[in-house]
Amino acid sequence: MIVPQLLTLDTTGLSPDPAEILELGRGVFALVLFAISVYAWSKRKQPALLIVAAAFLPFFAKTILDVFYPKSALLDLARPLFDFIALALFFVAIVIRPRKDLGKGTA
């Protein structure tokens, strides 16, 4: 009787549900993309890259909230709000005009 129970223990702490694994992957991927975007911004100093980096943060925040507060009525409102914020930031990053570098002239 004890042996079958020991075999079914989940010692990894991860759920075998593929949807939950993908949600965690989404958060980690968003954090990695945020870091890459900030690094790219530090090299090129384009404001659009900083806006793109900020757009990845709501995806990461959504994952963190899902992990710590999986059943919350407040999160039912926050999840779509985070999606809206991220989409709005991506839109702004796409339509923003790159500023012309006034320091470089034709000499």
C-alpha positions in Angstrom: 0.0 0.0 0.0 2.8 2.5 0.8 4.8 1.7 -2.3 2.2 2.9 -4.8 1.8 6.1 -2.8 5.5 6.7 -2.9 5.6 6.2 -6.6 3.0 8.9 -7.2 4.6 11.5 -5.0 5.6 14.6 -6.9 9.1 15.4 -5.7 9.9 18.1 -8.3 7.3 20.6 -7.2 6.3 21.1 -10.8 2.8 20.3 -12.0 2.7 17.8 -14.9 0.1 20.0 -16.5 1.5 21.3 -19.8 -0.4 24.5 -19.6 1.2 25.4 -16.3 4.7 24.6 -17.6 4.0 26.8 -20.6 2.9 29.6 -18.3 6.1 29.4 -16.3 8.0 29.3 -19.6 6.2 32.4 -20.8 7.3 34.3 -17.7 10.9 33.2 -17.9 11.0 33.9 -21.6 9.5 37.4 -21.0 12.2 38.1 -18.4 15.0 37.0 -20.8 13.5 39.1 -23.6 13.4 42.1 -21.1 17.0 41.6 -20.3 18.1 41.3 -23.9 16.0 44.5 -24.8 17.6 46.5 -22.0 21.1 45.3 -23.1 20.3 46.3 -26.7 19.1 49.7 -25.5 22.3 50.2 -23.5 24.3 49.6 -26.7 22.1 51.7 -29.2 20.3 54.2 -27.0 17.1 53.9 -29.0 14.0 54.8 -27.0 11.9 52.2 -28.8 14.1 49.5 -27.4 13.4 50.7 -23.9 9.7 50.7 -24.6 9.9 47.2 -25.9 11.7 46.1 -22.8 9.0 47.7 -20.7 6.4 45.8 -22.7 7.9 42.5 -21.7 7.5 43.2 -18.0 3.7 42.8 -17.8 4.0 39.3 -19.2 6.6 38.5 -16.5 4.4 40.1 -13.8 1.4 38.1 -14.9 3.3 34.9 -14.5 4.6 35.9 -11.0 1.0 36.8 -9.9 -0.3 33.5 -11.3 2.3 31.6 -9.3 1.7 33.4 -6.0 -2.0 34.1 -6.3 -3.5 31.5 -8.6 -7.1 32.0 -7.5 -7.7 35.7 -7.0 -10.7 37.7 -8.1 -8.5 40.8 -8.5 -6.3 39.0 -10.9 -9.2 38.3 -13.2 -9.1 42.0 -13.9 -5.4 42.4 -13.8 -4.6 39.7 -16.4 -6.4 41.5 -19.3 -5.0 44.8 -18.0 -1.5 43.5 -18.3 -2.1 42.2 -21.8 -3.5 45.6 -22.8 -0.5 47.5 -21.3 1.9 45.2 -23.1 0.1 45.6 -26.4 -0.1 49.4 -26.0 3.7 49.5 -25.3 4.5 47.4 -28.3 2.3 49.6 -30.5 4.1 52.8 -29.2 7.5 51.2 -29.8 6.5 50.4 -33.4 5.1 53.8 -34.3 7.7 55.9 -32.5 9.9 57.8 -34.9 13.6 57.4 -34.4 15.1 60.8 -33.6 17.6 62.2 -36.0 21.1 62.4 -34.7 21.8 66.1 -34.9 25.4 65.6 -33.9 26.4 63.9 -37.1 26.4 66.2 -40.0 27.7 66.0 -43.5 31.1 67.5 -43.5 
